[in-house]
Amino acid sequence: MNKLETFVRDQDTAIDQKIQTFNQPETPLPEESKTKTKSQILVLDGIRAVACLAVLSWHVNFLARNYGIWPPLHSSNHLIDILIFLGESLAYFGESGVILFFLLSSFLLFLPYAKSMLFDTPWPGLRRFYLRRFFRILPGFCVALFLIALFFHPEFLHRSHWHDLWLFLTFRMDNALSQQLNGPFWTLAIEFQFYLLLPIIAWLFRPIVRHGSVGQRMVKLTLCLLAMVAWGLLTRYWGLFLADTPKLDFLIPHPVSVAIKPFIFGDTSDTGKFFEVFAIGMLICMVYTYTQNSPLSEPWSAKLRRFSPLIFTIGLVLLCLLSFLHFYFSNAIFSLPNYNLAFSVLNPYNSRIISRWPLWQGMAYAISYGLCFWALLYSPPKLKGLFEWSGLRWIGLISFSLYMWHYPLLLLFINDTARNLQQHGWNHLVQYGAFWCWTLVVIVPISAMLYRWVEQPGMRLGERFIRKLER
C-alpha cells in the first residue's frame, strides 16, 4: 500500500491532468457505465454460475448422503480412508458458494461508487439504484415465495403464519425460519440488507476519500474497507460469544443487546451479516476500478496479469484446505463417520478450534474466493475463456431462479422418486445418477423458464418505470 501511494504521489500532476480528461461531459452516467462494465466483464457470469453450481452440488450430495442415496464409504485401509475423506470433503465444498455470491454482489454494486470516489465521476443516483435492485429481486422472489408456500408448505398460507410471510416479504427471515420453507432464502435476506446499506456506506466513505490524489484516495478507501472488515468480525464475535451473556452488561444493558442483536448480527441460528465478506469484494472492486481507469495503472495491471495464474492457484489451494477442515469439523460436531485421519494432528485442539471456526470461516473463504476472483479478472485468455464459455454464462444468467428453486425441487425427488427407487432395490450408483438427471432435466429447465417469464419481465418493467420517473 505504501509503495502504491509513493508511486502515484510522484506523478500527481499527470494524474490530475488525466482525471480532467476522464471527467468530460461525454463520460457516461455512472449507471450506464456500470451496465457497460458489467457486460464487458464476461467472466463474472461464469463465476456466478460456478457459485450457483457449487451450492447446487452441495445440496445434491448432502441430501444424497442424508437420505441413503449414497451411503457413507468405509475402508479398513488407512490410506484409502484418507482418500475417501479428501474426496467427500471436496464434494461438500459447495456449502461455501454463498460467500462467492456475496463477493460478486459487493464487487458489481460498488463499481460506480468506487469510480466516483477515485476519479470524481458523477455520484450514482439513489432512486435508480434502489429501484433497479427492487425490480431485479422482488418479482422472482415473491413468485418463488408464494408458489413454494402453495405447493410445498401450504401451512404458511394459514393465518397463524402470516407474520412469518411478512418477515419473508421484508427480508427479515433468519436461517431457522428459512429452513422451514426454503433453506437458501436466508442468504437473500443478507444480500437485500446489504443492498439497502451500500449507498449509505458509500456516502459515509465519500467525505473521507474524495480529497487528495488518486493514490491517497486509494489508501483512505482501503482503510475504510478494512474498518468495515473489522466491524464484520467484531459484530460476529459479539453475536456468537457475548450478546446472549452478561459479560457486557456493564456497557450495554442486556435487554438492549437482545433487542439490537437481530439488526446487527442476526438471530441465534445466524452467523452474522457478513460485512467482512462484502468488504473484500469492495476492495477487489477498488483495485479493478483503478487499473481500468487510471492512465498510470498499466505497470500494476501488467504485474496482475503476470501473476494471475499463481494467485488463482493459491486461492484454489486455500479453498481445498478450508474444505478439508470444514468437513473434518462437521464430522466432529455432528458425530459423522470418522474420516479424520488426514487431520488427526488437530484432535487435541478440536474443542478450541471448533468453537472459533464460525468466527473465521466466512473471512477465510472470502480471502480464498477473493484471490481466485481477483486473478480471473486479469487472467490469460485460456483461463478466462473457461469462465466465459457461453454455456456456463447461461447458467449464470438463470442462477437467481436456480438458486431459489433447486432445493424444494430436490426434496420433491427425495420424498417421491428416491423412495420408490430404494423400495425396488435399485443400485446406489443408479439412484445417484437419477438424482443428477432430475437436476439437469427438470430443475434447470424450470429455472430457465422462470427466469424468462418472471425475472426478465420484472427487469424490463423496472427499466421502463425508471425511465418514466426520470422523464
PLY file of the C-alpha trace (Angstrom):
ply
format ascii 1.0
element vertex 471
property float x
property float y
property float z
element edge 470
property int vertex1
property int vertex2
end_header
0.00 0.00 0.00
2.81 2.45 0.82
4.53 1.53 -2.43
1.36 2.31 -4.36
0.92 5.65 -2.62
4.53 6.65 -3.30
4.32 5.59 -6.94
1.21 7.62 -7.62
2.16 10.65 -5.50
5.30 11.17 -7.55
3.16 11.65 -10.61
0.26 13.69 -9.16
0.37 16.28 -11.89
-0.04 13.75 -14.67
-2.88 12.05 -12.84
-4.77 15.30 -12.25
-4.48 16.18 -15.93
-5.82 12.78 -16.97
-8.65 12.96 -14.45
-9.82 16.17 -16.10
-9.88 14.30 -19.38
-11.92 11.45 -17.87
-14.49 13.88 -16.47
-15.53 15.50 -19.75
-19.30 15.68 -20.39
-19.23 12.79 -22.83
-18.38 10.39 -19.98
-21.36 8.02 -19.48
-23.54 8.32 -16.44
-22.49 6.01 -13.60
-25.35 3.56 -14.04
-24.74 3.42 -17.80
-21.07 2.91 -17.15
-21.92 0.21 -14.64
-24.11 -1.60 -17.14
-21.47 -1.36 -19.82
-18.73 -2.52 -17.48
-20.80 -5.43 -16.27
-21.49 -6.56 -19.83
-17.81 -6.34 -20.69
-16.68 -8.43 -17.71
-18.00 -11.65 -19.22
-16.07 -13.76 -16.73
-18.40 -12.58 -13.94
-21.33 -14.51 -15.39
-19.18 -17.63 -15.36
-18.13 -17.00 -11.77
-21.77 -16.54 -10.77
-22.58 -19.85 -12.43
-19.78 -21.58 -10.51
-21.15 -20.17 -7.24
-24.65 -21.42 -8.03
-23.47 -24.84 -9.23
-21.34 -25.18 -6.09
-24.37 -24.64 -3.85
-26.45 -26.97 -6.04
-23.79 -29.68 -5.87
-23.53 -29.29 -2.11
-27.28 -29.81 -1.65
-27.37 -32.77 -4.05
-24.53 -34.54 -2.21
-25.78 -33.57 1.23
-29.30 -34.87 0.56
-27.97 -37.97 -1.20
-25.93 -38.84 1.86
-28.59 -37.99 4.46
-31.35 -39.95 2.71
-29.32 -43.02 1.88
-28.97 -42.49 -1.87
-25.21 -42.51 -1.45
-24.22 -44.16 1.86
-21.02 -43.20 3.69
-17.97 -45.08 2.47
-15.64 -47.02 4.75
-12.35 -48.78 4.32
-10.03 -50.77 6.57
-7.04 -49.33 4.70
-5.85 -46.08 6.28
-4.60 -44.62 3.00
-7.89 -45.33 1.23
-9.74 -43.93 4.23
-7.81 -40.67 3.91
-8.56 -40.51 0.17
-12.26 -41.07 0.90
-12.16 -38.26 3.43
-10.50 -35.88 0.96
-12.91 -36.82 -1.84
-16.02 -36.36 0.28
-14.79 -33.06 1.69
-14.35 -31.73 -1.86
-17.85 -32.97 -2.74
-19.25 -30.82 0.06
-17.14 -27.70 -0.52
-20.08 -26.02 -2.30
-21.62 -25.07 1.04
-19.33 -22.04 0.90
-20.64 -20.96 -2.53
-22.79 -18.29 -0.90
-19.58 -16.45 0.03
-18.76 -16.16 -3.67
-22.25 -14.73 -4.29
-21.62 -12.09 -1.63
-18.26 -11.17 -3.20
-19.85 -10.80 -6.64
-22.66 -8.60 -5.35
-20.38 -6.23 -3.48
-17.95 -6.03 -6.40
-20.58 -5.20 -9.02
-22.67 -2.81 -6.95
-19.68 -0.89 -5.62
-18.23 -0.21 -9.11
-19.90 3.19 -9.72
-19.24 4.33 -6.16
-15.55 3.38 -6.32
-15.17 5.17 -9.65
-16.86 8.28 -8.32
-14.71 8.41 -5.19
-11.44 7.77 -7.01
-11.99 9.75 -10.23
-14.73 12.31 -9.42
-17.30 10.93 -11.82
-20.96 11.77 -11.02
-22.34 10.13 -7.91
-24.82 7.29 -8.65
-28.47 8.18 -8.28
-30.04 6.78 -5.12
-33.52 6.33 -6.61
-32.22 4.46 -9.66
-30.05 2.20 -7.50
-32.87 1.13 -5.19
-35.46 0.75 -7.95
-33.16 -1.45 -10.02
-32.45 -3.64 -7.00
-36.14 -3.94 -6.13
-37.22 -4.87 -9.64
-34.31 -7.28 -10.00
-35.03 -9.18 -6.79
-38.68 -8.79 -5.79
-40.57 -10.29 -8.79
-38.65 -13.55 -8.82
-38.51 -13.79 -5.05
-42.21 -13.07 -4.46
-43.29 -15.59 -7.11
-40.95 -18.22 -5.63
-42.12 -17.45 -2.09
-45.83 -17.89 -2.77
-45.52 -20.83 -5.18
-43.24 -22.74 -2.82
-45.64 -22.00 0.05
-48.63 -23.06 -2.07
-47.24 -26.34 -3.42
-44.73 -27.45 -0.78
-45.68 -25.75 2.51
-49.37 -24.74 2.45
-49.29 -24.29 6.22
-47.53 -20.96 5.60
-50.71 -19.64 3.95
-52.64 -20.15 7.17
-53.37 -17.09 9.28
-51.02 -18.31 12.03
-48.06 -17.96 9.62
-48.91 -14.58 8.10
-46.35 -12.92 10.35
-43.70 -15.30 9.02
-44.68 -14.44 5.45
-44.35 -10.77 6.34
-40.82 -11.44 7.60
-40.01 -13.06 4.24
-41.53 -10.19 2.26
-39.49 -7.65 4.23
-36.31 -9.77 4.01
-36.04 -10.21 7.76
-36.18 -14.01 7.80
-33.42 -15.73 9.71
-31.82 -19.07 8.98
-34.16 -21.04 11.25
-37.30 -19.62 9.62
-35.89 -20.08 6.13
-35.23 -23.77 6.81
-38.95 -24.25 7.46
-39.86 -23.02 3.96
-36.78 -22.97 1.71
-33.28 -23.13 3.17
-31.46 -20.92 0.63
-33.78 -17.96 1.36
-31.72 -16.87 4.39
-28.89 -15.63 2.15
-31.32 -13.42 0.21
-32.06 -11.57 3.44
-28.34 -10.94 3.93
-27.96 -9.74 0.32
-31.01 -7.47 0.39
-29.97 -5.86 3.66
-26.57 -5.15 2.12
-28.28 -3.57 -0.91
-30.14 -1.21 1.41
-26.99 -0.26 3.31
-24.47 0.03 0.45
-25.42 3.58 -0.68
-25.28 4.71 2.95
-21.89 3.05 3.50
-20.51 4.62 0.32
-21.94 8.01 1.34
-20.12 7.73 4.70
-16.86 6.85 2.92
-17.19 9.67 0.39
-16.15 12.73 2.51
-13.16 10.77 3.82
-11.94 9.51 0.45
-12.70 12.17 -2.17
-9.85 14.61 -1.39
-6.23 14.23 -2.49
-4.51 12.36 -5.30
-5.75 9.03 -6.60
-3.08 7.22 -4.60
-4.13 8.96 -1.41
-7.76 8.21 -2.14
-6.99 4.53 -2.62
-5.14 4.43 0.70
-8.04 6.10 2.51
-10.65 3.90 0.83
-8.59 0.82 1.75
-8.54 1.93 5.38
-12.31 2.46 5.29
-12.84 -1.03 3.90
-10.50 -2.54 6.48
-12.59 -0.81 9.15
-15.63 -2.48 7.56
-13.85 -5.84 7.82
-13.13 -5.16 11.48
-16.78 -4.24 12.08
-17.90 -7.51 10.49
-15.55 -9.60 12.62
-16.29 -7.71 15.83
-20.07 -7.94 15.41
-19.75 -11.63 14.56
-17.71 -12.21 17.74
-20.19 -10.17 19.76
-23.18 -12.06 18.35
-21.62 -15.51 18.77
-20.00 -15.17 22.18
-21.16 -12.05 24.02
-24.66 -10.83 23.11
-26.50 -13.60 24.98
-24.28 -13.42 28.07
-23.98 -10.84 30.88
-20.32 -10.14 30.07
-21.05 -6.70 28.57
-23.95 -5.73 30.81
-21.80 -3.01 32.38
-21.51 -1.39 28.94
-24.72 -2.41 27.14
-27.77 -3.41 29.22
-28.77 -6.97 28.44
-32.30 -6.10 27.20
-30.70 -3.65 24.75
-28.29 -6.33 23.49
-31.18 -8.72 22.93
-33.18 -6.04 21.10
-30.42 -4.92 18.72
-28.89 -8.34 18.06
-31.22 -9.25 15.12
-30.30 -5.99 13.37
-26.54 -6.04 13.97
-25.80 -9.76 13.95
-28.91 -11.84 13.37
-30.80 -14.37 15.45
-29.43 -17.38 17.28
-29.25 -19.58 14.19
-27.43 -16.95 12.11
-23.71 -16.32 11.76
-23.64 -12.56 11.18
-24.28 -10.06 8.39
-21.04 -10.89 6.50
-19.81 -7.30 6.32
-16.22 -8.56 6.25
-17.02 -10.64 3.15
-18.72 -7.76 1.35
-15.75 -5.53 2.21
-13.36 -7.96 0.49
-15.44 -7.74 -2.68
-15.42 -3.94 -2.46
-11.65 -3.96 -2.00
-11.23 -6.03 -5.19
-13.58 -3.60 -6.90
-11.41 -0.64 -5.86
-8.26 -2.18 -7.34
-10.09 -3.15 -10.52
-11.56 0.35 -10.89
-8.11 1.90 -10.54
-6.50 -0.41 -13.10
-9.31 0.17 -15.59
-9.44 3.97 -15.34
-6.06 5.35 -14.32
-3.54 6.09 -17.10
-0.72 5.18 -14.72
-2.04 1.78 -13.71
-0.50 -0.22 -16.57
2.54 -1.40 -14.52
0.17 -2.72 -11.86
-2.11 -4.30 -14.45
0.87 -5.98 -16.11
2.00 -7.45 -12.79
-1.50 -8.69 -12.02
-1.76 -10.32 -15.45
1.65 -11.90 -14.98
0.96 -13.32 -11.54
-2.74 -14.13 -12.01
-2.14 -17.89 -12.56
-0.14 -18.04 -9.34
-2.78 -16.05 -7.43
-5.52 -18.30 -8.81
-3.57 -21.42 -7.75
-3.03 -20.08 -4.24
-6.75 -19.35 -3.95
-7.65 -22.88 -5.06
-5.18 -24.45 -2.63
-6.65 -22.43 0.23
-10.17 -23.43 -0.82
-9.20 -27.11 -0.77
-7.58 -26.76 2.63
-10.65 -24.99 4.03
-12.90 -27.69 2.56
-10.87 -30.39 4.31
-11.01 -28.50 7.61
-14.72 -27.77 7.32
-15.58 -31.40 6.62
-13.37 -32.52 9.48
-15.07 -30.11 11.89
-18.51 -31.21 10.63
-17.61 -34.81 11.44
-16.52 -33.77 14.91
-19.57 -31.58 15.58
-22.27 -33.91 14.25
-20.53 -37.23 15.07
-20.44 -38.26 11.44
-18.25 -41.20 10.28
-14.71 -40.54 11.39
-12.75 -39.80 8.19
-10.37 -37.56 10.05
-7.03 -39.33 9.72
-5.84 -36.58 7.37
-6.19 -34.04 10.20
-5.65 -36.28 13.23
-2.95 -33.87 14.38
-5.76 -31.44 15.25
-7.56 -33.87 17.59
-6.15 -32.39 20.83
-7.33 -28.92 19.76
-10.79 -29.89 18.48
-12.94 -28.08 21.01
-10.91 -24.85 20.84
-10.76 -24.68 17.04
-14.38 -25.73 16.50
-15.63 -23.04 18.86
-13.77 -20.37 16.86
-14.49 -21.79 13.41
-17.79 -19.86 12.89
-15.92 -16.63 13.66
-13.23 -17.00 10.98
-14.91 -19.28 8.44
-16.55 -16.51 6.39
-13.41 -14.39 6.27
-11.20 -17.34 5.34
-13.48 -18.34 2.46
-13.75 -14.70 1.35
-9.96 -14.41 1.06
-9.72 -17.73 -0.81
-12.53 -16.99 -3.24
-11.34 -13.39 -3.48
-7.90 -14.49 -4.69
-9.48 -16.67 -7.40
-11.93 -13.92 -8.34
-9.21 -11.27 -8.46
-6.95 -13.48 -10.57
-9.70 -14.21 -13.11
-10.22 -10.50 -13.74
-6.64 -10.31 -15.08
-6.08 -13.90 -16.15
-4.75 -15.05 -19.56
-7.35 -15.78 -22.28
-7.11 -19.56 -21.85
-8.00 -19.48 -18.17
-10.56 -16.72 -18.53
-12.09 -18.48 -21.53
-13.19 -21.37 -19.31
-15.41 -19.00 -17.33
-16.54 -17.07 -20.42
-17.90 -20.19 -22.08
-21.44 -19.41 -23.27
-22.96 -22.48 -21.60
-21.54 -21.52 -18.21
-22.57 -17.91 -18.65
-26.12 -19.05 -19.45
-26.21 -20.84 -16.08
-25.02 -17.55 -14.58
-27.97 -15.71 -16.12
-30.56 -18.08 -14.63
-28.64 -18.52 -11.37
-31.08 -16.49 -9.26
-34.07 -18.70 -10.15
-31.91 -21.82 -9.99
-30.67 -20.83 -6.54
-34.19 -20.23 -5.20
-35.88 -23.26 -6.72
-33.36 -26.08 -6.65
-33.75 -27.09 -3.00
-37.54 -27.67 -2.84
-37.39 -29.49 -6.19
-34.56 -31.68 -4.90
-36.68 -32.54 -1.86
-39.54 -33.41 -4.21
-37.34 -36.07 -5.82
-36.18 -37.31 -2.40
-39.69 -37.68 -0.97
-41.21 -39.34 -4.01
-38.93 -40.83 -6.67
-35.95 -41.71 -4.46
-38.11 -43.66 -2.02
-39.63 -45.69 -4.84
-36.18 -46.46 -6.22
-34.97 -47.57 -2.80
-38.04 -49.76 -2.25
-37.34 -51.51 -5.55
-33.74 -52.13 -4.50
-32.05 -50.02 -7.15
-28.27 -49.70 -7.00
-26.93 -46.67 -5.13
-25.00 -45.52 -8.17
-28.17 -45.64 -10.28
-30.08 -43.70 -7.62
-27.36 -41.06 -7.51
-27.32 -40.81 -11.31
-31.12 -40.45 -11.37
-30.80 -37.67 -8.80
-28.46 -35.73 -11.07
-30.65 -36.44 -14.11
-33.59 -34.96 -12.24
-31.47 -31.89 -11.51
-30.40 -31.39 -15.12
-33.61 -32.39 -16.90
-36.21 -30.90 -14.53
-34.73 -28.28 -12.20
-32.52 -26.41 -14.66
-35.27 -26.05 -17.36
-37.84 -24.91 -14.76
-35.37 -22.30 -13.51
-34.74 -21.12 -17.07
-38.48 -20.74 -17.71
-38.96 -18.75 -14.51
-36.05 -16.52 -15.45
-37.66 -15.81 -18.82
-41.26 -15.47 -17.60
-40.71 -13.71 -14.27
-37.25 -12.18 -13.86
-36.82 -10.70 -17.34
-40.28 -9.06 -17.44
-39.64 -7.69 -13.96
-36.34 -6.12 -15.04
-37.91 -4.66 -18.20
-40.78 -3.24 -16.16
-38.30 -1.70 -13.76
-36.32 -0.03 -16.54
-39.49 1.42 -18.09
-40.61 2.69 -14.71
-37.22 4.30 -14.03
-37.18 5.99 -17.45
-40.69 7.33 -16.87
-39.68 8.76 -13.50
-36.56 10.35 -14.98
-38.59 12.00 -17.74
0 1
1 2
2 3
3 4
4 5
5 6
6 7
7 8
8 9
9 10
10 11
11 12
12 13
13 14
14 15
15 16
16 17
17 18
18 19
19 20
20 21
21 22
22 23
23 24
24 25
25 26
26 27
27 28
28 29
29 30
30 31
31 32
32 33
33 34
34 35
35 36
36 37
37 38
38 39
39 40
40 41
41 42
42 43
43 44
44 45
45 46
46 47
47 48
48 49
49 50
50 51
51 52
52 53
53 54
54 55
55 56
56 57
57 58
58 59
59 60
60 61
61 62
62 63
63 64
64 65
65 66
66 67
67 68
68 69
69 70
70 71
71 72
72 73
73 74
74 75
75 76
76 77
77 78
78 79
79 80
80 81
81 82
82 83
83 84
84 85
85 86
86 87
87 88
88 89
89 90
90 91
91 92
92 93
93 94
94 95
95 96
96 97
97 98
98 99
99 100
100 101
101 102
102 103
103 104
104 105
105 106
106 107
107 108
108 109
109 110
110 111
111 112
112 113
113 114
114 115
115 116
116 117
117 118
118 119
119 120
120 121
121 122
122 123
123 124
124 125
125 126
126 127
127 128
128 129
129 130
130 131
131 132
132 133
133 134
134 135
135 136
136 137
137 138
138 139
139 140
140 141
141 142
142 143
143 144
144 145
145 146
146 147
147 148
148 149
149 150
150 151
151 152
152 153
153 154
154 155
155 156
156 157
157 158
158 159
159 160
160 161
161 162
162 163
163 164
164 165
165 166
166 167
167 168
168 169
169 170
170 171
171 172
172 173
173 174
174 175
175 176
176 177
177 178
178 179
179 180
180 181
181 182
182 183
183 184
184 185
185 186
186 187
187 188
188 189
189 190
190 191
191 192
192 193
193 194
194 195
195 196
196 197
197 198
198 199
199 200
200 201
201 202
202 203
203 204
204 205
205 206
206 207
207 208
208 209
209 210
210 211
211 212
212 213
213 214
214 215
215 216
216 217
217 218
218 219
219 220
220 221
221 222
222 223
223 224
224 225
225 226
226 227
227 228
228 229
229 230
230 231
231 232
232 233
233 234
234 235
235 236
236 237
237 238
238 239
239 240
240 241
241 242
242 243
243 244
244 245
245 246
246 247
247 248
248 249
249 250
250 251
251 252
252 253
253 254
254 255
255 256
256 257
257 258
258 259
259 260
260 261
261 262
262 263
263 264
264 265
265 266
266 267
267 268
268 269
269 270
270 271
271 272
272 273
273 274
274 275
275 276
276 277
277 278
278 279
279 280
280 281
281 282
282 283
283 284
284 285
285 286
286 287
287 288
288 289
289 290
290 291
291 292
292 293
293 294
294 295
295 296
296 297
297 298
298 299
299 300
300 301
301 302
302 303
303 304
304 305
305 306
306 307
307 308
308 309
309 310
310 311
311 312
312 313
313 314
314 315
315 316
316 317
317 318
318 319
319 320
320 321
321 322
322 323
323 324
324 325
325 326
326 327
327 328
328 329
329 330
330 331
331 332
332 333
333 334
334 335
335 336
336 337
337 338
338 339
339 340
340 341
341 342
342 343
343 344
344 345
345 346
346 347
347 348
348 349
349 350
350 351
351 352
352 353
353 354
354 355
355 356
356 357
357 358
358 359
359 360
360 361
361 362
362 363
363 364
364 365
365 366
366 367
367 368
368 369
369 370
370 371
371 372
372 373
373 374
374 375
375 376
376 377
377 378
378 379
379 380
380 381
381 382
382 383
383 384
384 385
385 386
386 387
387 388
388 389
389 390
390 391
391 392
392 393
393 394
394 395
395 396
396 397
397 398
398 399
399 400
400 401
401 402
402 403
403 404
404 405
405 406
406 407
407 408
408 409
409 410
410 411
411 412
412 413
413 414
414 415
415 416
416 417
417 418
418 419
419 420
420 421
421 422
422 423
423 424
424 425
425 426
426 427
427 428
428 429
429 430
430 431
431 432
432 433
433 434
434 435
435 436
436 437
437 438
438 439
439 440
440 441
441 442
442 443
443 444
444 445
445 446
446 447
447 448
448 449
449 450
450 451
451 452
452 453
453 454
454 455
455 456
456 457
457 458
458 459
459 460
460 461
461 462
462 463
463 464
464 465
465 466
466 467
467 468
468 469
469 470
